[in-house]
């Protein structure tokens, strides 16, 4: 008995000496549980507890399947074999050790954690022949196979400190307007081809000719043979998760994507933690992290630098019989967005509806827009109950806060044919508190279709330093409470066909010529509470048809 007991102790000790990662991973799982719960408590809406994917303590090193990390050997079959065997064994960890791992596209499996150790760099193939056309799992038609695809999976993860490079420069177009003359000349010297207008460069003639081809033929009528003719045009997202449940992305860097970096569609129970996104600022359509028609998600401690929207919410209609919003219960906290079209973005697709989104303690630096709400009368749905607080911005190229309901995609040529004018965008019941911006072209802008399309918006305890102040067209019931706007130009506030605006303890941070300019027959019920206009030489300017009685001073 004594000998048996001694051997048991020795064996247990050896287990933790030889496999130290076992206890470390278990401890990490406990810590992540506590962290996720802390980030999702005390929300302004009810949200069910997020499930953290868990995996058996089984390890499948890709080198055991023939992978060679020399940057030359193509490891597609070896990596996929490790993933498949891991799944067949009931799940576990597929280990990518340090090294330069060239590969074609791979498919994840349920109960598999693709773990990239520090020093691991996965580089997806630049040979487009490695990406066969497949049925698009998120839309109709075909698409080149995604570098990373997770389709109809449960309990799936990508973790670790490694990097994933999509070789996107072999796919992406480049706008001439985003290059100086010497950069444009250097790009043309690399080969490729220009579109018919000569204002956009494509890496291949096949892709450049696609715009004209698609102008003559409806996308919905394309055959697979048609897709093959313009194959290079259909750029895949770097990582697509569609129809999945229990997703964990924790730690990796995603860079140089052909299209969007991380696109999560029609999925639920999602945790995105400490993910880094790096693309060139001119990278076309390279959204950082996109959630589409998904529910119950936490995105936190992430850093994004990219050429399109930073952290973006989209919402397609996935159930035509249901009035429930397709995207809801989303928490975004402690994130940093550098170059991007928008720091936090809602839209442009909103016709599936959005509800219950909480954004807190995020920093935007050098983005085009800080908080960006965008849609159009062919893309719109109801977006409501959005809560944003503790946002810090610096050197925003355009607006700190923008509502644009005339948004039209201006990127690569379109592949959609129809517009549905019944899809009217509506943004309402949005609260923003402690939003601070040091440097922007404009503090606040609304371009709405009707006053009912943007309504019940509250901005409180905030400071904006910008070239221009507040401008609104066709909006209603907007409140600025304890807000300072320092503008270099006049008027400080311009309202057109807007009503129910309240300025409570509102002040300008500098002297301006004109405080408020009022235009439009719909403009009425403008209330100033504890708000002085003596910072302006002229307090009010009333346009034709606007009575002085529309302003109520308390």
RODO-2510 file (C-alpha; in nm, 4 decimals, decimal comma):
residues 554
     n   res          X          Y          Z
     1     x     0,0000     0,0000     0,0000
     2     x     0,2807     0,2400     0,0877
     3     x     0,4605     0,1674    -0,2392
     4     x     0,1387     0,2160    -0,4358
     5     x     0,0716     0,5479    -0,2604
     6     x     0,4273     0,6670    -0,3296
     7     x     0,3995     0,5771    -0,6998
     8     x     0,0690     0,7657    -0,7181
     9     x     0,2312     1,0795    -0,5772
    10     x     0,5282     1,0481    -0,8161
    11     x     0,2945     0,9961    -1,1154
    12     x     0,0799     1,2968    -1,0239
    13     x     0,3892     1,5126    -0,9832
    14     x     0,5246     1,4033    -1,3219
    15     x     0,1941     1,4884    -1,4901
    16     x     0,2226     1,8519    -1,3823
    17     x     0,5949     1,8681    -1,4597
    18     x     0,5650     1,7168    -1,8062
    19     x     0,2340     1,8873    -1,8981
    20     x     0,2406     2,2245    -1,7222
    21     x    -0,0027     2,3657    -1,9783
    22     x    -0,2792     2,1516    -1,8240
    23     x    -0,3001     2,3439    -1,4978
    24     x    -0,2283     2,6736    -1,6736
    25     x    -0,5164     2,6292    -1,9194
    26     x    -0,7554     2,5259    -1,6444
    27     x    -0,6606     2,8339    -1,4444
    28     x    -0,6978     3,0514    -1,7555
    29     x    -1,0470     2,9114    -1,8088
    30     x    -1,1460     3,0046    -1,4531
    31     x    -1,0007     3,3548    -1,4920
    32     x    -1,1803     3,4063    -1,8252
    33     x    -1,5096     3,3057    -1,6647
    34     x    -1,4649     3,5677    -1,3951
    35     x    -1,3575     3,8304    -1,6462
    36     x    -1,6469     3,7698    -1,8846
    37     x    -1,8975     3,7855    -1,5994
    38     x    -1,7467     4,1144    -1,4799
    39     x    -1,7710     4,2654    -1,8278
    40     x    -2,1360     4,1660    -1,8707
    41     x    -2,2812     4,2625    -1,5338
    42     x    -2,4860     4,5757    -1,4523
    43     x    -2,5911     4,6272    -1,8128
    44     x    -2,8854     4,8543    -1,9042
    45     x    -3,0635     4,5492    -2,0472
    46     x    -3,0962     4,1820    -1,9593
    47     x    -2,8423     3,9505    -2,1168
    48     x    -2,8082     3,5804    -2,0503
    49     x    -2,4753     3,4541    -1,9184
    50     x    -2,2289     3,3911    -2,1977
    51     x    -2,1093     3,0337    -2,2326
    52     x    -1,7328     2,9968    -2,2567
    53     x    -1,6263     2,7224    -2,4979
    54     x    -1,4322     2,4473    -2,3248
    55     x    -1,2100     2,1850    -2,4820
    56     x    -1,0706     1,8485    -2,3708
    57     x    -0,7077     1,8502    -2,2648
    58     x    -0,5940     1,6840    -2,5863
    59     x    -0,3230     1,8393    -2,8027
    60     x    -0,2641     1,7940    -3,1739
    61     x     0,0596     1,9600    -3,2895
    62     x     0,0475     2,0328    -3,6641
    63     x     0,4118     1,9257    -3,6995
    64     x     0,3045     1,5709    -3,6137
    65     x     0,0997     1,5759    -3,9333
    66     x     0,3849     1,6880    -4,1567
    67     x     0,3640     2,0671    -4,1264
    68     x     0,6923     2,2522    -4,1809
    69     x     0,7228     2,6121    -4,0682
    70     x     0,9765     2,7376    -4,3215
    71     x     0,7519     2,9723    -4,5198
    72     x     0,7914     2,7611    -4,8350
    73     x     0,6166     2,4339    -4,7612
    74     x     0,2410     2,4575    -4,8149
    75     x     0,0818     2,3054    -4,5061
    76     x    -0,2864     2,3011    -4,5998
    77     x    -0,3283     1,9234    -4,5774
    78     x    -0,1263     1,8916    -4,2575
    79     x    -0,3166     2,1646    -4,0713
    80     x    -0,6532     2,0356    -4,1905
    81     x    -0,5579     1,6809    -4,0908
    82     x    -0,4742     1,7981    -3,7386
    83     x    -0,8060     1,9839    -3,7133
    84     x    -1,0056     1,6871    -3,8426
    85     x    -0,8350     1,4317    -3,6171
    86     x    -0,8839     1,6615    -3,3184
    87     x    -1,2560     1,6848    -3,3966
    88     x    -1,2864     1,3100    -3,4528
    89     x    -1,1218     1,2488    -3,1155
    90     x    -1,3905     1,4508    -2,9400
    91     x    -1,2143     1,7882    -2,9564
    92     x    -0,9143     1,9596    -2,8052
    93     x    -0,6350     2,1963    -2,9054
    94     x    -0,4697     2,2103    -3,2461
    95     x    -0,1283     2,3591    -3,1686
    96     x     0,0491     2,5861    -3,4178
    97     x     0,4011     2,6332    -3,2770
    98     x     0,6347     2,9203    -3,3584
    99     x     0,7279     2,9241    -3,7254
   100     x     0,6251     3,0611    -4,0648
   101     x     0,3353     2,8442    -4,1785
   102     x     0,2230     2,8779    -4,5391
   103     x    -0,1211     2,7316    -4,6093
   104     x    -0,4262     2,7359    -4,8278
   105     x    -0,7768     2,7753    -4,6823
   106     x    -0,8737     2,5669    -4,3789
   107     x    -1,2055     2,4746    -4,2187
   108     x    -1,2546     2,4710    -3,8446
   109     x    -1,4559     2,2023    -3,6683
   110     x    -1,6785     2,1871    -3,3618
   111     x    -1,4988     2,1407    -3,0284
   112     x    -1,1648     2,2475    -3,1788
   113     x    -0,9461     2,5301    -3,0465
   114     x    -0,6910     2,6417    -3,3056
   115     x    -0,4159     2,7674    -3,0760
   116     x    -0,1330     2,9811    -3,2139
   117     x     0,1676     2,9898    -2,9859
   118     x     0,3796     3,3022    -2,9580
   119     x     0,5972     3,3288    -3,2673
   120     x     0,3488     3,1444    -3,4895
   121     x     0,2718     3,3207    -3,8185
   122     x     0,0135     3,1654    -4,0497
   123     x     0,0341     3,3084    -4,4029
   124     x    -0,2425     3,2197    -4,6442
   125     x    -0,1463     3,1384    -4,9994
   126     x    -0,1106     3,4098    -5,2637
   127     x    -0,2104     3,1559    -5,5302
   128     x    -0,5807     3,2102    -5,5977
   129     x    -0,6051     2,8619    -5,7471
   130     x    -0,5828     2,7362    -5,3892
   131     x    -0,9250     2,8947    -5,3220
   132     x    -1,1959     2,7037    -5,5097
   133     x    -1,5354     2,8612    -5,5647
   134     x    -1,7848     2,7400    -5,3054
   135     x    -2,1471     2,8156    -5,2296
   136     x    -2,1488     3,1320    -5,0212
   137     x    -2,2657     3,0228    -4,6736
   138     x    -2,3711     3,3747    -4,5724
   139     x    -2,5315     3,4936    -4,8984
   140     x    -2,6516     3,3547    -5,2277
   141     x    -2,4196     3,2732    -5,5124
   142     x    -2,0568     3,1661    -5,4940
   143     x    -1,7418     3,2951    -5,3288
   144     x    -1,3790     3,1928    -5,3209
   145     x    -1,3216     2,9635    -5,0256
   146     x    -1,2523     3,1632    -4,7110
   147     x    -0,9017     3,1333    -4,5621
   148     x    -1,0694     3,0406    -4,2327
   149     x    -1,4251     2,9067    -4,2390
   150     x    -1,6438     2,7999    -3,9481
   151     x    -1,9853     2,6949    -4,0771
   152     x    -2,2609     2,5489    -3,8570
   153     x    -2,0233     2,4749    -3,5705
   154     x    -2,0553     2,4711    -3,1940
   155     x    -1,7805     2,5264    -2,9416
   156     x    -1,5057     2,6643    -3,1649
   157     x    -1,2089     2,8893    -3,0909
   158     x    -0,8952     3,0587    -3,2225
   159     x    -0,6607     3,1514    -2,9388
   160     x    -0,3000     3,2358    -2,8608
   161     x    -0,0487     3,5080    -2,9376
   162     x     0,0262     3,4228    -3,3000
   163     x    -0,0487     3,6112    -3,6221
   164     x    -0,2722     3,5300    -3,9193
   165     x    -0,1865     3,7019    -4,2493
   166     x    -0,4386     3,6855    -4,5348
   167     x    -0,2074     3,7953    -4,8193
   168     x    -0,4838     4,0401    -4,9028
   169     x    -0,2739     4,2569    -5,1325
   170     x    -0,3118     3,9885    -5,3997
   171     x    -0,6907     4,0431    -5,3964
   172     x    -0,7696     4,3996    -5,2918
   173     x    -0,8289     4,6954    -5,5238
   174     x    -0,6716     5,0337    -5,4479
   175     x    -0,8360     5,3684    -5,5165
   176     x    -0,6252     5,6262    -5,6970
   177     x    -0,7639     5,8935    -5,4636
   178     x    -0,5958     5,7231    -5,1682
   179     x    -0,2481     5,7412    -5,3193
   180     x    -0,0124     6,0280    -5,3886
   181     x     0,1337     6,0379    -5,7430
   182     x     0,4548     5,8555    -5,6552
   183     x     0,2686     5,5804    -5,4668
   184     x     0,0267     5,5377    -5,7564
   185     x     0,3136     5,5123    -6,0046
   186     x     0,4868     5,2528    -5,7877
   187     x     0,1644     5,0524    -5,7663
   188     x     0,1184     5,0533    -6,1433
   189     x     0,4754     4,9308    -6,1860
   190     x     0,3808     4,6154    -5,9943
   191     x     0,1500     4,5096    -6,2759
   192     x    -0,2189     4,4468    -6,2271
   193     x    -0,4828     4,6397    -6,4219
   194     x    -0,7026     4,9493    -6,3993
   195     x    -1,0791     4,9581    -6,4190
   196     x    -1,2547     5,1305    -6,7080
   197     x    -1,2597     5,4675    -6,5288
   198     x    -0,8861     5,4387    -6,4610
   199     x    -0,9432     5,5359    -6,0985
   200     x    -0,9045     5,1970    -5,9298
   201     x    -0,6196     4,9466    -5,9523
   202     x    -0,6800     4,5738    -5,9287
   203     x    -0,4135     4,3057    -5,8831
   204     x    -0,5386     4,1218    -6,1940
   205     x    -0,7094     4,2083    -6,5226
   206     x    -0,9758     3,9499    -6,4477
   207     x    -1,0814     4,1414    -6,1364
   208     x    -1,0569     4,4807    -6,3090
   209     x    -1,2865     4,3683    -6,5921
   210     x    -1,5494     4,2381    -6,3491
   211     x    -1,7168     4,5771    -6,3039
   212     x    -1,8078     4,5999    -6,6720
   213     x    -1,9066     4,2320    -6,6824
   214     x    -2,1429     4,2717    -6,3864
   215     x    -2,2969     4,5862    -6,5338
   216     x    -2,4267     4,3731    -6,8193
   217     x    -2,5503     4,0768    -6,6189
   218     x    -2,7527     4,0492    -6,2998
   219     x    -2,5621     3,8859    -6,0156
   220     x    -2,8578     3,6670    -5,9243
   221     x    -2,8433     3,5180    -6,2753
   222     x    -2,4743     3,4353    -6,2679
   223     x    -2,3800     3,0736    -6,3288
   224     x    -2,0773     2,9122    -6,1709
   225     x    -1,9092     2,9482    -6,5105
   226     x    -1,9709     3,3238    -6,4927
   227     x    -1,8207     3,3339    -6,1449
   228     x    -1,5169     3,1493    -6,2748
   229     x    -1,4612     3,4161    -6,5421
   230     x    -1,4305     3,6879    -6,2768
   231     x    -1,3109     3,4710    -5,9890
   232     x    -1,0475     3,7174    -5,8679
   233     x    -1,3144     3,9817    -5,8098
   234     x    -1,4878     3,7905    -5,5284
   235     x    -1,2602     3,8574    -5,2339
   236     x    -1,3149     3,6290    -4,9334
   237     x    -1,3239     3,7481    -4,5741
   238     x    -1,0191     3,6395    -4,3763
   239     x    -1,2242     3,4568    -4,1117
   240     x    -1,5947     3,3824    -4,1507
   241     x    -1,8083     3,2356    -3,8727
   242     x    -2,1629     3,1630    -3,9888
   243     x    -2,4445     2,9802    -3,8122
   244     x    -2,2175     2,9043    -3,5174
   245     x    -2,2762     2,8827    -3,1438
   246     x    -2,0214     2,9377    -2,8658
   247     x    -1,7346     3,1169    -3,0375
   248     x    -1,4135     3,2271    -2,8640
   249     x    -1,1483     3,4451    -3,0299
   250     x    -0,8816     3,5252    -2,7741
   251     x    -0,5420     3,6771    -2,8447
   252     x    -0,4461     3,6403    -3,2123
   253     x    -0,3623     3,9136    -3,4602
   254     x    -0,5470     3,9166    -3,7929
   255     x    -0,3791     4,1194    -4,0657
   256     x    -0,3678     4,1925    -4,4376
   257     x    -0,7146     4,0651    -4,5211
   258     x    -0,8524     4,0461    -4,8744
   259     x    -1,1911     4,1690    -4,7552
   260     x    -1,3255     4,1934    -4,4014
   261     x    -1,1019     4,0547    -4,1281
   262     x    -1,3442     3,8858    -3,8874
   263     x    -1,7044     3,8463    -4,0005
   264     x    -1,9474     3,6715    -3,7668
   265     x    -2,2923     3,6111    -3,9149
   266     x    -2,6097     3,4508    -3,7791
   267     x    -2,4283     3,3251    -3,4699
   268     x    -2,4781     3,3482    -3,0952
   269     x    -2,2815     3,3338    -2,7733
   270     x    -1,9669     3,5081    -2,8962
   271     x    -1,6571     3,6222    -2,7050
   272     x    -1,3902     3,8270    -2,8841
   273     x    -1,1081     3,9164    -2,6458
   274     x    -0,7703     4,0864    -2,6963
   275     x    -0,7844     4,0455    -3,0746
   276     x    -0,5664     4,2719    -3,2874
   277     x    -0,6550     4,3807    -3,6413
   278     x    -0,3908     4,5433    -3,8636
   279     x    -0,4408     4,6521    -4,2243
   280     x    -0,3201     4,9480    -4,4288
   281     x    -0,5468     5,2511    -4,3900
   282     x    -0,6326     5,2355    -4,7604
   283     x    -0,7270     4,8640    -4,7547
   284     x    -1,0585     4,8464    -4,9388
   285     x    -1,3592     4,7003    -4,7467
   286     x    -1,1260     4,5665    -4,4766
   287     x    -1,3618     4,6002    -4,1800
   288     x    -1,2005     4,4996    -3,8525
   289     x    -1,4600     4,3085    -3,6487
   290     x    -1,8127     4,2743    -3,7901
   291     x    -2,1111     4,1183    -3,6164
   292     x    -2,4065     4,0513    -3,8443
   293     x    -2,7499     3,9268    -3,7379
   294     x    -2,5960     3,7747    -3,4245
   295     x    -2,6924     3,7699    -3,0586
   296     x    -2,5280     3,7626    -2,7158
   297     x    -2,1755     3,8831    -2,7823
   298     x    -1,8915     4,0411    -2,5872
   299     x    -1,6061     4,2227    -2,7632
   300     x    -1,3403     4,3638    -2,5328
   301     x    -0,9745     4,4625    -2,5027
   302     x    -0,9396     4,4619    -2,8825
   303     x    -0,7257     4,6891    -3,1017
   304     x    -0,8172     4,7719    -3,4610
   305     x    -0,6248     4,9572    -3,7311
   306     x    -0,7745     4,9100    -4,0760
   307     x    -0,9010     5,0597    -4,4016
   308     x    -1,2750     5,0468    -4,3399
   309     x    -1,5055     5,0311    -4,0389
   310     x    -1,3374     4,9397    -3,7120
   311     x    -1,5964     4,7568    -3,4990
   312     x    -1,9189     4,7317    -3,6934
   313     x    -2,2699     4,5995    -3,6343
   314     x    -2,4810     4,4783    -3,9287
   315     x    -2,8246     4,3204    -3,9344
   316     x    -2,9747     4,1237    -4,2196
   317     x    -3,3295     3,9937    -4,1953
   318     x    -3,2887     3,6228    -4,1219
   319     x    -3,6487     3,5405    -4,0301
   320     x    -3,9058     3,7164    -4,2463
   321     x    -4,1907     3,6067    -4,0193
   322     x    -4,0362     3,7445    -3,6990
   323     x    -4,0360     4,1036    -3,5794
   324     x    -3,7553     4,0346    -3,3332
   325     x    -3,4292     4,2182    -3,4086
   326     x    -3,1727     3,9952    -3,5729
   327     x    -2,8867     4,1590    -3,3824
   328     x    -2,9222     4,2150    -3,0087
   329     x    -2,7508     4,1914    -2,6706
   330     x    -2,4049     4,3110    -2,7702
   331     x    -2,1391     4,4458    -2,5294
   332     x    -1,8256     4,6277    -2,6511
   333     x    -1,5786     4,7549    -2,3904
   334     x    -1,2182     4,8667    -2,3493
   335     x    -1,1362     4,8709    -2,7204
   336     x    -0,9025     5,0928    -2,9231
   337     x    -0,9609     5,1843    -3,2871
   338     x    -0,6918     5,3709    -3,4781
   339     x    -0,7232     5,4302    -3,8531
   340     x    -1,0704     5,3245    -3,9684
   341     x    -1,3740     5,4708    -4,1424
   342     x    -1,5539     5,4606    -3,8099
   343     x    -1,4541     5,3678    -3,4558
   344     x    -1,7853     5,2108    -3,3601
   345     x    -2,0307     5,1712    -3,6469
   346     x    -2,3946     5,0699    -3,6816
   347     x    -2,4844     4,9878    -4,0416
   348     x    -2,5111     5,0236    -4,3243
   349     x    -2,7263     4,7080    -4,3320
   350     x    -2,9813     4,7551    -4,0525
   351     x    -3,2975     4,6084    -4,2040
   352     x    -3,2884     4,3060    -3,9737
   353     x    -3,3188     4,5362    -3,6724
   354     x    -3,0832     4,6009    -3,3795
   355     x    -3,1517     4,6293    -3,0083
   356     x    -2,9633     4,6334    -2,6777
   357     x    -2,6074     4,7393    -2,7551
   358     x    -2,3720     4,8705    -2,4858
   359     x    -2,0417     5,0401    -2,5757
   360     x    -1,8137     5,1631    -2,2982
   361     x    -1,4589     5,2926    -2,2438
   362     x    -1,3355     5,2917    -2,6021
   363     x    -1,0720     5,5131    -2,7652
   364     x    -1,0754     5,6276    -3,1274
   365     x    -0,7669     5,7933    -3,2749
   366     x    -0,7393     5,9084    -3,6407
   367     x    -1,0652     5,7441    -3,7491
   368     x    -1,2726     5,9128    -4,0212
   369     x    -1,5762     5,9180    -3,7898
   370     x    -1,5941     5,8329    -3,4225
   371     x    -1,9462     5,7040    -3,3566
   372     x    -2,0984     5,6303    -3,6948
   373     x    -2,4637     5,5472    -3,7616
   374     x    -2,5284     5,4837    -4,1303
   375     x    -2,7973     5,3354    -4,3487
   376     x    -3,0144     5,4084    -4,6521
   377     x    -3,3742     5,3731    -4,7615
   378     x    -3,2945     5,0372    -4,9200
   379     x    -3,1023     4,8983    -4,6200
   380     x    -3,2877     5,0242    -4,3176
   381     x    -3,4654     4,8767    -4,0195
   382     x    -3,5295     4,9693    -3,6575
   383     x    -3,2224     5,0356    -3,4428
   384     x    -3,3070     5,1119    -3,0803
   385     x    -3,1893     5,0974    -2,7196
   386     x    -2,8241     5,1769    -2,7799
   387     x    -2,6120     5,2847    -2,4814
   388     x    -2,2719     5,4459    -2,5319
   389     x    -2,0513     5,5949    -2,2601
   390     x    -1,6935     5,6906    -2,1788
   391     x    -1,5700     5,7419    -2,5341
   392     x    -1,2440     5,9280    -2,5974
   393     x    -1,1483     6,0566    -2,9424
   394     x    -0,8537     6,2420    -3,0912
   395     x    -0,8016     6,3884    -3,4404
   396     x    -1,1157     6,2600    -3,6114
   397     x    -1,1074     6,3394    -3,9840
   398     x    -1,4812     6,4031    -4,0243
   399     x    -1,7528     6,3880    -3,7584
   400     x    -1,7174     6,2819    -3,3959
   401     x    -2,0792     6,1593    -3,4116
   402     x    -2,2620     6,1062    -3,7386
   403     x    -2,6083     5,9853    -3,8425
   404     x    -2,6137     5,9443    -4,2209
   405     x    -2,9298     5,7930    -4,3674
   406     x    -2,8266     5,8704    -4,7236
   407     x    -2,5312     5,6360    -4,7083
   408     x    -2,4272     5,4736    -5,0346
   409     x    -2,1418     5,2240    -5,0517
   410     x    -1,8575     5,3910    -5,2377
   411     x    -1,6027     5,1111    -5,2340
   412     x    -1,5500     4,8456    -5,4963
   413     x    -1,8090     4,8035    -5,7744
   414     x    -2,1453     4,6711    -5,6617
   415     x    -2,2743     4,3186    -5,6924
   416     x    -2,6325     4,3944    -5,5837
   417     x    -2,9088     4,4691    -5,8288
   418     x    -3,2222     4,5681    -5,6410
   419     x    -3,3194     4,8265    -5,3851
   420     x    -3,6203     4,7996    -5,1583
   421     x    -3,7589     5,1444    -5,0842
   422     x    -3,9750     5,0016    -4,8054
   423     x    -3,6681     4,9398    -4,5912
   424     x    -3,6685     5,2730    -4,4120
   425     x    -3,3912     5,3159    -4,1518
   426     x    -3,4925     5,4297    -3,8038
   427     x    -3,2532     5,5142    -3,5200
   428     x    -3,4134     5,5918    -3,1847
   429     x    -3,3681     5,5653    -2,8082
   430     x    -2,9929     5,6165    -2,8114
   431     x    -2,8086     5,7483    -2,5065
   432     x    -2,4506     5,8742    -2,5175
   433     x    -2,2779     5,9884    -2,1992
   434     x    -1,9256     6,1194    -2,1382
   435     x    -1,8216     6,1360    -2,5017
   436     x    -1,5108     6,3520    -2,5440
   437     x    -1,3417     6,4549    -2,8661
   438     x    -1,0280     6,6649    -2,9077
   439     x    -1,0174     6,7550    -3,2746
   440     x    -1,2706     6,6752    -3,5477
   441     x    -1,3967     6,8356    -3,8660
   442     x    -1,7421     6,8454    -3,7058
   443     x    -1,8812     6,7620    -3,3632
   444     x    -2,2243     6,6250    -3,4510
   445     x    -2,4097     6,5660    -3,7787
   446     x    -2,7526     6,4294    -3,8653
   447     x    -2,8635     6,3737    -4,2251
   448     x    -3,1975     6,1985    -4,1938
   449     x    -3,4834     6,1129    -4,4295
   450     x    -3,7618     6,2367    -4,2007
   451     x    -3,7647     6,3666    -3,8407
   452     x    -3,9018     6,0304    -3,7264
   453     x    -3,6048     5,8396    -3,8679
   454     x    -3,3612     5,9841    -3,6114
   455     x    -3,5310     6,0570    -3,2798
   456     x    -3,4985     6,0342    -2,9027
   457     x    -3,1225     6,0809    -2,8914
   458     x    -2,9506     6,2067    -2,5742
   459     x    -2,5926     6,3283    -2,5475
   460     x    -2,4847     6,4199    -2,1953
   461     x    -2,1736     6,5246    -2,0011
   462     x    -1,9630     6,5553    -2,3131
   463     x    -1,7060     6,7880    -2,4716
   464     x    -1,6315     6,8369    -2,8414
   465     x    -1,3528     7,0451    -2,9926
   466     x    -1,4129     7,0692    -3,3661
   467     x    -1,3942     7,2920    -3,6715
   468     x    -1,7735     7,2878    -3,6999
   469     x    -2,0384     7,2410    -3,4342
   470     x    -2,3816     7,0766    -3,4536
   471     x    -2,5811     7,0302    -3,7716
   472     x    -2,9129     6,8521    -3,8094
   473     x    -3,1486     6,7969    -4,0986
   474     x    -3,4782     6,6105    -4,0458
   475     x    -3,4474     6,4903    -3,6852
   476     x    -3,6602     6,5075    -3,3709
   477     x    -3,6344     6,4996    -2,9924
   478     x    -3,2593     6,5358    -2,9542
   479     x    -3,1208     6,6432    -2,6151
   480     x    -2,7790     6,7888    -2,5336
   481     x    -2,7313     6,8028    -2,1565
   482     x    -2,4157     6,9348    -1,9898
   483     x    -2,2393     6,9522    -2,3238
   484     x    -1,9599     7,1861    -2,4368
   485     x    -1,8953     7,2380    -2,8086
   486     x    -1,5945     7,4456    -2,9084
   487     x    -1,6230     7,5338    -3,2756
   488     x    -1,3998     7,7399    -3,5036
   489     x    -1,6833     7,8386    -3,7343
   490     x    -2,0399     7,9702    -3,7231
   491     x    -2,3155     7,8902    -3,6718
   492     x    -2,2428     7,6793    -3,3679
   493     x    -2,5763     7,5009    -3,4171
   494     x    -2,7656     7,4638    -3,7457
   495     x    -3,1103     7,3033    -3,7453
   496     x    -3,3127     7,2351    -4,0586
   497     x    -3,6586     7,0752    -4,0426
   498     x    -3,5766     6,9515    -3,6944
   499     x    -3,7950     6,9735    -3,3865
   500     x    -3,7963     6,8893    -3,0183
   501     x    -3,4298     6,9851    -2,9647
   502     x    -3,3315     7,0610    -2,6057
   503     x    -3,0068     7,2283    -2,4990
   504     x    -2,9781     7,1916    -2,1218
   505     x    -2,6753     7,3582    -1,9613
   506     x    -2,5171     7,3707    -2,3057
   507     x    -2,2199     7,5995    -2,3673
   508     x    -1,9755     7,6935    -2,6390
   509     x    -1,6081     7,6765    -2,5630
   510     x    -1,5206     7,9791    -2,7742
   511     x    -1,6695     8,2956    -2,9183
   512     x    -1,8709     8,2501    -3,2371
   513     x    -2,0596     8,4893    -3,4666
   514     x    -2,3894     8,2977    -3,4577
   515     x    -2,5253     8,0619    -3,1926
   516     x    -2,8230     7,8928    -3,3657
   517     x    -2,9436     7,9061    -3,7238
   518     x    -3,2975     7,7749    -3,7790
   519     x    -3,4426     7,6739    -4,1139
   520     x    -3,7317     7,4675    -4,2466
   521     x    -4,1050     7,4719    -4,1874
   522     x    -4,0845     7,1645    -3,9600
   523     x    -3,8452     7,3354    -3,7188
   524     x    -4,0151     7,4025    -3,3850
   525     x    -3,9979     7,3357    -3,0106
   526     x    -3,6365     7,4364    -2,9626
   527     x    -3,5714     7,4668    -2,5881
   528     x    -3,2766     7,6274    -2,4104
   529     x    -3,2440     7,5475    -2,0381
   530     x    -2,9690     7,7121    -1,8317
   531     x    -2,7982     7,7887    -2,1607
   532     x    -2,6372     8,1233    -2,2322
   533     x    -2,5979     8,2542    -2,5850
   534     x    -2,3689     8,5437    -2,4980
   535     x    -2,0711     8,3590    -2,6434
   536     x    -2,2140     8,4555    -2,9824
   537     x    -2,2441     8,7989    -3,1424
   538     x    -2,5858     8,6972    -3,2750
   539     x    -2,7907     8,4484    -3,0698
   540     x    -3,0473     8,3417    -3,3311
   541     x    -3,1026     8,3545    -3,7034
   542     x    -3,4474     8,2573    -3,8284
   543     x    -3,4845     8,1435    -4,1854
   544     x    -3,7844     8,2091    -4,4044
   545     x    -4,1024     8,0624    -4,2570
   546     x    -3,9511     8,0024    -3,9120
   547     x    -4,1163     8,1977    -3,6311
   548     x    -3,9244     8,3370    -3,3354
   549     x    -4,1759     8,1540    -3,1161
   550     x    -4,0138     7,8186    -3,1989
   551     x    -3,7445     7,8979    -2,9403
   552     x    -3,8319     7,8564    -2,5737
   553     x    -3,5769     7,9911    -2,3229
   554     x    -3,5948     7,8727    -1,9624
***
